[in-house]
Structures are given as C-alpha cells and as structure tokens.
Amino acid sequence: MDVNVNRRLLLATAVVALLMVTAGCSMIFGGISDETLDEEQDYDDLRDREANVTIEVGSGGIISSGEFRAVYDLNDTEELSLYRSTFYRENALDIRAVRYWYPNGTELTGSEIHVDQGRSSTEVRVPDSNGTLAFTGDAGQRTFYLPAFVDDSYEVILPEGYRTTNYLFGQVSPGGYDREVRDDREHLTWEHTGSSLSIRFYPSRDIPIFIGVLVLVTTLGGLGVAYYYRQVKRLEEQRKEMGIDVEMDDDDRKRPPPGR
C-alpha cells in the first residue's frame, strides 16, 4: 500500500515538475498572443509607396521609446525571420498589429497566419509568397536599427521635424541613399540594399539651441580668461610697486650674497 502511494506521489511530482519546466520555457522563449498580433493599426498610407519595403518611424517621449510601422511587398518570399542583433547575440523581434494581404487584396490578421516567436527570432510564414506583410515594433527615442530582412528597395520616413544631416547628431547607414524632405519629414530611400538599417536622428530645433549654448559657453570662457589675465597683470604691477620684483642684471646674479 505504501509502495503504491509513494509511486503515485513520485508520478504526481514528476508531472508537476514537467508542467513547471514547460511553463518556464514558455516564459523564457516568450510567444506573442493573438490579441497582440491582432491589435489595431493603419497601414494604408504605407502600402502604395514605390519602395518594396516602407518603414515609418515615430518619435518617442523623454523617457519612452518610439515605434515603427513596416510594410513589406514580399516578392517570392514565403517566410521572414525577424530579429535584432546585440553585442552578444540575436534576439527575437517583438512585433504587434500584424497584417497580411493576398495579391488580390484579401486581408488576414496576425493570428490567422503563422507567427512563432523563439528565443533568437520571430518566424513569420505567409500563405502566398507574393503578398504584403505589415507589422509594428519598437524603435529607439532618437535611433532606429533594423536588419534588412529582404534584399530589396527601401524607404524610411522619419518623425516630423527630425533630421539626420548634422554629422554630430545624425548618422545613416548604409550609404548610397537619397534624401528628401516633404511636409517637414525626412525621407531616406535606397534603390537596393541588403545591409542593416542604422539611423540616428535629432529634432531640427535642437541645433539653434546647441549653437546658442556653445556661443554662450565660449563667451563666458573668453570673459573668464580675460578677467584672469587682467588680475595677473594687476598683481604683477603691485609687486613691482612694492619692489618685490626687482630685475637683476647678470653681474648682480653672479655677485655672492653679503657675508660671504
């Protein structure tokens, strides 16, 4: 009797441990819920662009990050492996508000296509390789980085009032892009690229502020140096008047002191 009870107890313990391990793996490797995949989002303004990949970057707050919307004309691509690289490893890209359109325009939500998030990537498989895929993800406050998941033409639209042209505050990679400002938004386009997109941008209103601060600091520094120089000269004059700084000729320097 005791043996059967012990066996049942061990079996129950093993089942609980297996469930805990399974739950732990789910927590570690994540996964995207249907509610997140099906969030509301509008992509109509990005679907009719000339580039095969169009990405619109939104601005973040003082402490909050922004987001981006991306639309991919897949062109014979059935599966995308979505990730972001760090110094140590590749991490799965968190996406939401996923939409897919068949070539005839029929729309599917994210929960109606295959989306599987692992530890190092989020795998998206679509039913037709010539359809269009759209999703939303997180962007930095003033930076945007995303691998080129397809080797194609790209257009990136920056937030209103933001620029990349100042070499101290802005940076765009890869090179070979065209830049145009329309409706106070900077558009960066590549006819063809397979390299990761790395963009650092800044509010254009910050440049006059920076220049003003630089001029103020330079002016105050110059005034400080001038004041210090005047004080040193005044001290030298006072020492001369008191006979402290009496210049001696070479003969005086060679003559031994009195008493020797």
N, C-alpha and C positions, 0 to 999 in steps of 0.2 A: 504493500500500500504506500509506504513511504517512498519507495523507489519510483512508482508511477507519479506521485506528487512532485518529486524532485525533477523528473523528466519533463513534466508539464511546465514546471516553473522555469527550467532551463530553456524550453522551447519558447515560452512567452517572452523571456528576457531577450532571446535571440531575435524574435520578431520585432520587439520594441527597438532594439539596437539597430536593426536593419532599417526600420522606418526613420529613426533619427539620422542615420547616415544618409539616407535618400533625401530627407528634408534638408540636411546640411549641404548636400551637393547642390540642391536647387537654390539654396540661399547663396552659395558661393558663386555658381555659374549664372545666376540671375534668371533671365527669361523676361519676356515682355508680355504684359497682359493684353487681352483682347480690347479692353477699354482704352489702354494707351495706344494700341495700334489703330483704333478707330476714332481717335479724337478728331474734332472738327478742325479743318484748316482749308484755306482757299489757295489754290494753285493756278487759277485761270490766268492771272497776269504773267505767269512764267512759262506757260505751255506753248505759246505762239512765238517764242523767240527764235532767232536764226540759229543760234548755237544749239548743239545737241545736248549739252548739259548747261543748265542755267541755275545759278545759286544766288539767292538774295540774303544778305547778311543784315541782321538787325542789331541796333546798338544796345548795350547793356546799361545798367544803372551804376551808381557809385560803387556799390558792393556786389551787385548782381551781374551775372553773365548775360549775354545776349543769346539769340537763337538764329538759326539759318533755315531757310526753305530751299530744297533742291529738287529739280525735275530732270530726269534722265530719259532721253529717247534712246532706247536700248540697242536697236540696230543689230539684230542677231546675237543678243546676249540674253541667256536664259537665267543666269544666276550671278548675283553680286555678293562678294564677301566684304562686309563693311567693318572697318576697324580704324583705330588711331594708334600711332606709334609713340611710345615714350622712350626714355633713355634705356630702360631695362627690357621692355617687351612690347608686344602689341596687345591692345585691349579692345574688346568688342565695342562698337559704336552704339550708343543708346539712341534709338530712333522712336518717333511717335507720329501720329497722324499720317499713317502710310496709305497711299492710294496707288491703284494700278488701272490703266486704261488699255483695253484692247485696241488694235488698229482701227476698228470701226467705231471707237468712242465709248463702248460699254465700260462702265466703271466698277471696280471692286474695291472694297475696303481692306485694310491690312489683315484683319482676321480671316479674310476669305482667300488669301494667298499664303504660301509657305514662308514663315519667318521664324527662324530658330536662332536664338542667341546663346552662344557658348562663352567660354572664358576669354578667348582671343579674337573672336569675330562674331558678327551677326550675319547669318546666311539668309539671303532673300532669293527665293526661286519663283519665277513668274510663269504663267501658263502659256504665254506667247512671246517669243524672243524679239518680236518687232513692236512690242507695245511701249508704253510710257510708264515709268515708275516715279513716284514722288514721296518724299518724307521730310520730316522736320527733326533737327537736332540742336545741340547746344553749341554756342560759339563763345569765344572769349569777350572780355569787355572792349578791348581795342586790338584784338588779334583774331585771326581766323586761320585754321590749319585743317586740311582735309586731303587724304591721298586721292590721286586720280584713279577712281575705280574702273573707269573705262578710258581707253585711249582715243580721244575724240576732241571736238571743238568745245570751248568753254566760255561762258560769260559769268562774271562775278559782279554783283551790284552791291555797292557799299551803302551804309546808312546815310541818310540825308545830312549834308553839312560836314561829312568826313572826307579826308583826303589821304593820299599816300606819297605825295610829291616831295615833301621835305625830307632830305636824307637823314636828318637827325631823329625824326619821329616816325617816318614811314618806310616801308620796305615791301617789295613784291617779288615773289619767286614762284615759278621760273620766269626768266626773261622772255623777250620776243613777243610781248603783248602790246595791244593797242589800248590807249586810254582816252576816254571821252567823258565829259561832264554834261549830264542832262537833268534838268529840274533839280539842280543842286545835289545830284547823286553821281558819284564816280562809277563809271562802268569800265571794267577791265575785261578784255577779250583775247583769247588765244585761238588761232585757227586750228591748231593741233597741239596737244600736249599729253604726255603720259606721266609727267612728273607731279609730285605732290604740290598742292597749292599752299603757299605760306604767305600771309599778308598781315602787315602791321599798319594800322591806320590811326588817325588822330582827328579831333574836331578842328576845323579850319580856324575857328575863333580863338583857339589856344595860341596861335602863332603871334598875333599882336600882343597878347598878354605876356608871352615869353620874351618878346623883344623889349617890351616896356620894363619888365623886371630886370633884364640884362642891362639895359641902359641905366636904370636906377642903381643897380649894384656897382656898375662901372663908375658912375658919377660919384657915389658915396666913397668908393675906394680911392678915386683920384683926390677927392677932398681930404680924405684921411691922410694920404701920403703927403699932400701939400702942407697940411697942418703940422704933421710930424717934422717935415723938413724945416719949416719956419721955427718951430720950437728948438730944434737942434742949432740952427744958426743964431737964435737969440741967446741960447746958453753959451755958445762959443764967444759971442760978443761980451757977455757978462764976465766970463772967465778972463778975457783979455783986459777988461777994465779993472779987474781986481789984481792984475799982474800974475795970474796963475799960469797962463800960457805964454811965457816969455820965450821967444825964439832965441836959441843959442847958435853962434857960428861954430865952425869946425874947431877953431883954436880953443874955444870955451869947453867944448866937449872933451878935448884931449888933455886940458889942464886938470891935475889931480885936485881933489877937494881940499879945503883948508885943513891944516893939522897934519898933512902927510908930506 
